[in-house]
Amino acid sequence: MPRSIVIVESPAKARTIEKYLGKDFIVRASSGHIKDLPKGGLGVDIKHDFHPTYRIIPGKEKIIRDLRKDAEKSDAIYLAADPDREGEAICQHLAEELEGARRGEIRRVLFNEITRNAILSAFKNPSRIDRNKVEAQQARRILDRLVGYKVSPLLWQKVRRGLSAGRVQSVALRMIVDREREIRSFVSEEYWNIIALLAGLNPPPFSARAVKHGGKKLKISNRQEADSILAELRAAAFLVADVQKKERKRNPVPPFITSTLQQEAVRKLRFSVSKTMSVAQRLYEGIDIGEEAPVGLITYMRSDSTRVAESALQEVRAFIGQDYGAQYLPSKPAIYKTRKAQDAHEAIRPTSALRLPDLVKPHLSRDEARLYELIWKRFVASQMNPARFDQTEIKIKAGKVELKATGSVLKFDGFLRLYQETPDEVAEPEGGESLLPEVSVGEKLTVQKLLPEQKFTQPPARYSEATLVKALEEKGIGRPSTYAQILGVIMRRDYVTKQDGRFVPTELGEIVIELLVENFEEIFNYDYTAKLEQNLDEIESGQEEWVHTLKDFYSEFSKELQQARAHMKNLKKEEIPSGVLCEKCGSEMNLRWGRFGKFLACSNYPQCKNTRKSPEENGNTVEKNLEEPCPRCGSPLRLRSGRYGEFIACSSYPHCKYTRQDSTGVKCPHCNQGELVQRKSRRGRIFYSCDQFPECKFVVWNKPVPQECPSCGAPYLLERNTKREGLVRYCGVESCRFKQAVEPVAAE
């Protein structure tokens, strides 16, 4: 009969660990948390030091009964949940439920990786449940419950049922909404770059950008100023004023922590944050790769630390020296700074650098293999030598104008041989080729071309999952282990949608944030939310008392809550004139909020009870008459919004059913009857389809342009705009590879 029972939270983890421990142990899974605050009430006694009332989670009763039976037969109980706050709370609740059934001592075992050596070492050195971690998790849970259960009902009363507010999720939504408002208020400014294509005595030709005029930074705001500078340059001699050469080093990036893994998986693999954590969980818990037992391939995937165990450093350094050569191995291990003072966990790394991605790939799914390779490469590269570049900067004088050309040549690839981090945004190059010729000071250069480039300043980009995670981390809001849940909630609540992989707030999301920030200025403030995270860290480290943190929070929260109950705007009672006429009685219709969102209702209620769906457009645009007659009946045309975006229709509908959408001027290549028009999907994404839909269902996602392909003669081209290529037009015929950049007209 087994003498000890081991309890983990995951069945997969249980299967892996059981094979390492032998017949004296049985390993069982709790399948996550077994207790939580009740769903049917607050579950927190505010008057008595915020005492929580935990209940068995519905559906977990049988698991607990079975665990008690096993505990009664065992001499020792080992609690082996994950090494973080949530895992510690699971262990605490298990200990409480098994207290009466145990025969022996309840022990806590901690391990950062699921390998034979790590497991056996952990069981040789058991510890006790960390009360500070338990209290930090409990404080977070109570904070979230207070905000959710006190604020969400206000939204139900004032906007509509089913809405929710969250202490951290609402702040993340606020960041998305604030960014959208920045974009809307952004005023684009014109500016010009002047690039000179030059040739010296030695090849190759190179380009330089005008950067100064009369010793001052050059800023060209319009075409007239650009023409003035061009005139000066055409009359000037181009002379090399200065040449500087130096070696530049580029250091490797640290091994992954949770947030950087989430960001890089979005950028490199196109994984969502939730998918990244799900796949990483499987790699951590154990994969059968043909050894004597399943093995965890990576260390614990929830970590804020870049620390690496000494044994892992020795192994990876030996591997680098043997497989890549001594020139790639630093004289001593690279040690990276950790942001948090508490770094009990290691960085996210492979449990063995000797398990090369190609060796384990046959045993993994495609997603598991790709994520493992990313983690492996990042870790190994983090312990390699820096890359070295020869960088050259050439300064050129042309009258009063100073131009600059910069270039660099890779001298030693170092860690770049294995890994290069992907930037969030591709920066606009300053001009210049990567390879510059040998030139000398005073050398006269030949001007081959002068290229003025008209540019416009761009608004800040909307957040992608990667950039939002980065921004949340930089502001200290939430924890990387909660980001997947946060993003999932705001998507499920229809507070945001995604367009081209970036978050766009819905009208509902903007309204909710406006009400919350207006009435809870402190609680949903960025700095205050970050301060609470620091308080939770201090509780975990034993520097702060959890009840004290909750009291400080609630003293401010209760004041704002009382004010909000009295003064929060009630959208359900608000009626906004829309300018749309009721088709039944002719009265103006009002915009109102109801159970299913915004709708139009006749202002002549209750005499007229007509209602209609609200226009589904972004912003506050509503239907309006146009100063243009219907070509069929002569009635005024009206701008309307429908399922596929804005369109123009006759105001005499349904008597006249004339409609017209935003046409591209391209004839449909499928039916040769209709034209391709712009439409909008339910998620807000623009697409182009035949105006004879549903008879013709031809669709393209990129904009058709009425320009014949010069290569194959196709009647139209497609247009797309990417950060890497800019605006390009290309042929939609698969066998034709024609593509051209769409650039401003250049003057010589």
Residue, then its C-alpha position, 0 to 999 in steps of 0.5 A: m500500500p502506498r505510504s504517501i499521497v501527492i496532490v497536484e492541480s493538473p492530471a497531466k502533471a500528475r501522470t508525469i510526476e507519478k512515474y518519477l516517484g515510484k510505488d510508495f507514492i500515489v499522485r492525484a490531481s485537484s483539477g485547479h482550485i477546489k474552493d472559492l468565494p461564493k458566486g451567489g453573494l459577496g462572500v466577504d465580511i467587510k465589517h470584520d476585517f474582510h473575512p472571506t467565506y470560501r465554498i467548495i466549487p460546484g463539481k469538486e465535491k467528488i474530487i475532495r471525497d476521493l482525496r480524503k479517502d486517499a489521505e486517510k490511508s496515507d502516512a504523509i500528504y505532499l502538496a505539489a501545486d505550482p510555485d506561485r500565489e495561486g498554487e499556494a492558495i490551492c495548497q492551503h485550501l487542500a490542507e484545510e479540507l484534508e486536515g481531519a482526514r490526515r494520518g501524517e504531516i502535511r508537507r509542501v514541495l516546490f519545484n521549478e521544472i518537472t524533471r526526475n532530478a528536480i522532483l526527487s530533490a524537492f521531495k527530499n527537502p519539503s517545506r511548509i505552506d507559505r502563509n504570505k503567498v496565501e495572504a497575497q493571493q487572498a488579498r487580490r481575490i478579495l480586491d477583485r471581488l469587491v470591485g466586481y460585485k460592487v461596480s458591475p451592478l451599477l452598470w446593469q442599472k445604468v447601461r444594461r445587464g450582463l456588463s462587468a467591471g474589473r479592478v484590472q480588466s477595466v484599466a486595461l480597457r481604459m488604455i485601449v480607449d485612451r489610445e483610440r482617443e489619441i488617434r482620433s485627436f491626432v492632427s497629421e502634419e506634413y514634413w519632407n525628407i530630402i535624400a541624395l543619391l551620391a557616388g564617390l571615387n570608390p563604389p558603391p553609390f550611397s544615399a544620404r539624408a539632409v539633416k541640418h541647414g545653417g548649423k540648425k536641425l532641418k525641418i521641412s514642412n511643405r513643398q515650397e520649403a523642399d523646393s528651396i532646399l533642392a535649389e540650394l543643393r542643385a547649385a552646391a558642391f557635395l564635399v565629405a566633411d567628416v568620416q567616423k568609424k567605430e565598432r558597435k556591439r549588440n548584446p543578446v536579450p535575456p531569457f524569457i519571463t512570462s510577459t516577454l514570452q507572451q509578446e514574442a509569441v504574438r510577434k513571431l508565431r502569431f499566437s494569442v496570449s492565451k494560446t501561448m500560456s496553454v501551449a507552454q503549460r503542456l510543455y511544462e507539465g510533461i511530454d513523452i519524448g521516448e525516454e523512460a517517462p514523460v518529461g517537462l521540457i521547459t521550466y515553470m512558465r509563470s515567472d518575473s525573474t531572469r535568474v538561471a540555475e547554476s547547473a543550467l548555466q554550466e550545461v548551456r555554456a558547455f553546449i555553446g562551446q562545443d557546438y558553436g565554438a569558443q568565439y561564441l562563448p563569453s568568458k563568464p556567464a551573462i547575468y541579467k537584472t531582475r525587475k522584482a526583488q522576489d525572484a524565487h523562480e527561474a527564467i523560462r528556459p528549456t529544462s535541458a539545453l541538450r534537448l535540441p528542437d529538432l530532436v524533440k520535434p517528432h514528439l510534439s504538436r506543431d504549436e508545441a514544437r514552434l514554442y519550444e524552439l522559440i524558448w530554446k533559441r532565446f535561452v541559448a542565445s542569451q548566453m552567447n557573445p554579443a554581435r559586433f558591427d563596423q559602423t560608419e557615419i559620413k557627414i557631407k556639406a553642400g553649401k549651407v546644408e549638411l547631409k548624413a549617411t550611416g551604414s553598418v556591416l556585420k563583423f561577427d554575428g554572435f548571438l544573432r546566429l541563433y536568435q533576433e528579437t522582433p520589434d513591436e514596430v518597424a522604425e522608419p529608416e533615416g536613409g542610407e545603405s547598409l554598405l558605404p564606400e571608402v571616402s576621405v575628408g574633402e572628397k568631392l561627391t557626384v550627385q546622381k539624384l535628389l529625391p524629395e519625399q513627402k511624409f505625414t506624421q502618423p498617429p500612435a498605433r493601436y495596441s496589439e496583444a504584444t504591445l498591450v502586454k508590454a504597456l501593462e507591464e511597463k505601467g505595473i498593471g496586473r501580472p503576466s499570469t493574468y494577462a490572458q484572462i484580462l484580454g479574454v474578458i474584455m473581448r467576450r464582453d464586446y468591449v473591444t474588437k480586433q482589426d488587423g490584429r489590433f484592439v479597437p474599442t466598441e462604442l459599448g467599451e467607450i461608454v463603460i470606461e467613460l462612466l467608470v473613470e468619471n465616477f471612480e477616478e481613483i480606483f481605475n487610475y493607472d498609478y493607483t492600480a500599479k500601487l496596489e500591485q506593489n502592495l500585493d508584492e509586499i504582502e507576499s514578501g512579508q512587508e505588508e499586512w493584507v488587512h491593512t491593504l484592504k482597509d486602505f483600499y476600501s476607505e477610498f472605494s466606498k466613498e467613490l461607490q456612494q457618489a457613483r450610486a447617486h450621480m452616475k449617468n443613467l443611459k437607460k433613461e437618456e434619449i438623444p435626438s437622432g435626426v432620423l424620422c419615424e417611417k410610421c408617424g413621421s416624428e423624430m426618433n431618439l437614440r436609447w439604450g436597452r437590454f440589447g444595446k443601443f436602439l432607435a425609438c419613436s419620440n411620439y411614444p406611447q402614441c407610436k411604439n415604433t423601434r428600430k435597430s441602431p446604425e452599426e457604425n463607429g463613432n456617433t454618425v447617424e442616418k442623414n439626408l443628402e443633397e442628391p436626388c434618387p436617380r429612380c424616383g427623385s426623392p432625396l438620397r439618405l446616408r444609412s448604416g447597415r450590417y456591412g457598413e455605410f451605404i446610400a439608399c432612397s429615403s422613400y424606402p420601401h416604395c423605392k429600393y434604390t441603394r448605392q455603396d462605396s464603389t471601387g470602380v472595378k467590375c466584378p471578375h466573377c459575374n461580370q455584372g456588378e461592381l466591387v464595393q466596400r463593405k464592413s464585417r460584423r467585427g468591423r473589418i473592411f472587405y470588398s465584394c460584388d454589389q450583386f450579393p447574394e447572387c454573386k459572392f465574390v470577395v477580396w480583403n484588399k482594396p481593388v484598384p481600377q488599374e490594368c496589370p502591366s505584366c499579365g493584363a488583369p483588369y485590376l490590381l489589389e492594394r495593401n499597406t504594410k509597415r515593412e513595404g509601405l503602400v504597394r499594388y500587386c496583381g491578384v492572379e496567383s500565377c502573376r507576381f507583379k508588385q509595385a510600390v506606390e510612392p510620391v512623385a520625386a523631383e530631380 
